[in-house]
Amino acid sequence: MEQVAQGINSNQFNVYPAPKYSIDLLNRQFKTKLVYGKAVNHSNAYPMFNKKADPKLVKAVNKAMEELKKDGTIKKLSNKWLKGDYVPKD
């Protein structure tokens, strides 16, 4: 992240495709002045398993993730660890 911030702050490049939490992290920690642009990916997938993963396990994890999202646990964790609400909206 530090190298990315150095590249941005030195005008080596002026675009950095990243999720919102990464942009916020760069702006907070390294004083970059990045702004959000148009999203290029609209996936709400959680990249936890490869395509060969056990379908029963994937289904169980997806169900648990949905329950954690509904009860606000994921939002609380996002705010605590990422310093913002980065839970995908349905």
C-alpha positions, 0 to 999 in steps of 0.5 A: 500500500505504501508503494501505491501511495508513493506512486499516487503522491508523486504523480507516477500514476493517477488511477488506482482500481480498488475497493472503497475500503482500500481507497479510504485506507490509502487516504487515511494512512498515506494522505492520498487524495483519491476519490471514488469513481464508477464501479467496474465490478458489481459482484457481491461474491465473497472470494472464499472458495474456488470452483471445486469447493464442496458445494455443501460447504459453500452453501453452509457458508453462504447461509451463515454469511447471510445471517451475519449480514442480516443481524448486523454482525458483518457491518459491525466488523466492517466498521471496526476493522475497515473503519467504514461500512463496506457491506455489499448492498442487495 
